[in-house]
Amino acid sequence: MRFRAFVVLGSVSLLASGATFASPASDFLSEVTRLLRFYGGPSKVDPVTLSEQARAELDAKCAEAAACSIDTGRAVAQDLVAKFADKHTNLRPPSAAKRARAEMNGTDVARIGVRLVPIGGGASMIGYVRPDSPADRAKLDVGAVVTAINGLDATSTNLAVAEDAGAVTLALGEGRTVTLKPDLLPARDFPTLRVVKGVNVVNIPTFLSEGTASAFFKTLRGLDARTPLVVDVRANGGGNLDECLLAASAFGEVTHDLQSDRRVTRYRAKDGSLAVNGHLVERLGDVSAPNPARVAVLVSERTASCGEIFALSMQKLGATIVGARTAGVMNSAVGLYDLSDGSMLSVTTSKAVGTSGQLMDAFVTPDRDVKLDRDALLQGRDITLEAGVTTVREFADR
């Protein structure tokens, strides 16, 4: 099986440690520090020095307690990871890890079927609704504002915890509440299509799901290539590098270089075919897609990693990027590791470089800066989507 690079804001299970140490806290911290030695990202910190400092901090905390619980180890490990100041290097709790693991493995989890886009003040916009899910049957739509989940901030982490608990109460922006019972649903989500004012809008919620690019190609094959297109990746936190490059290749040739230990791996995708270091590794077949000049890509501060790489690739091909500056983690890739307590560690292992060998910019800057506006959303207006639709209609009228 060929190794696949992941560029994802989050973490996924790939490796479990079987080592045993002096206490649950020490055991957990040792797992984390051992994996952080693989760090190869843009941060200038010394992983070994930081790990030694974290060990000393944990020893001091444990010396003051009768028992040193794993919670103490988690707290020290979280502080250690934060010192890398790298969004791609992060430690996620078991609730979030469970969903990422299921998405990687193609298994089912308890879900109501939405993905969220933060809009500030503890609220989020629904950025994706899975067809025939509890949320879909409750007629929740993309653009709806969620102000709280089970009385807590409307975050993806709190949503996952509520789904695991078996009941999700959403406080919606218009003042009503909806309580949904999660279904056992596939963790993988795929592109959906809707038509807004005569414009095709394809929502790609993630590139972590294997087969996303193939599903996107299938959607494009069912459309008239002469019709303007909006691609919405505002809820897309990243995923598999193969998937986002293949998806963009429907519109033209795209490339991406990753550097690790001074070795460069070159990715090139065109017309649904992907080559790595000159070797063909995947072919999806031809597709007739709109001219990129007739395409708008919607982005948000939630758009991350492979979502950003897709948006940047489309921008280079001539598409118009509409929305807010993205999360800022597209210039690296990660190793994804499962920890013994069910949480997961994402470690930046390589950097994305340009043709000159310099580190790529971390962010995608939109051509049209139209940030999500909470007040407008509460009035039923998604001004970012409106701007994207207007943009491609203007091109169509020329």
Beta strands, then each sheet from edge to edge (+ up, - down):
strand 1: 6-8
strand 2: 90-92
strand 3: 108-111
strand 4: 114-120
strand 5: 123-129
strand 6: 145-149
strand 7: 168-172
strand 8: 177-180
strand 9: 183-186
strand 10: 192-196
strand 11: 199-203
strand 12: 229-232
strand 13: 238-240
strand 14: 254-260
strand 15: 263-270
strand 16: 273-276
strand 17: 279-283
strand 18: 295-299
strand 19: 320-323
strand 20: 332-338
strand 21: 344-353
strand 22: 368-369
sheet 1: 1+ 13-
sheet 2: 2+ 21- 14+ 15- 16+ 17-
sheet 3: 2+ 21- 20+
sheet 4: 3+ 9-
sheet 5: 4+ 5- 6+ 7- 8+
sheet 6: 10+ 11- 12- 18- 19- 22-
end
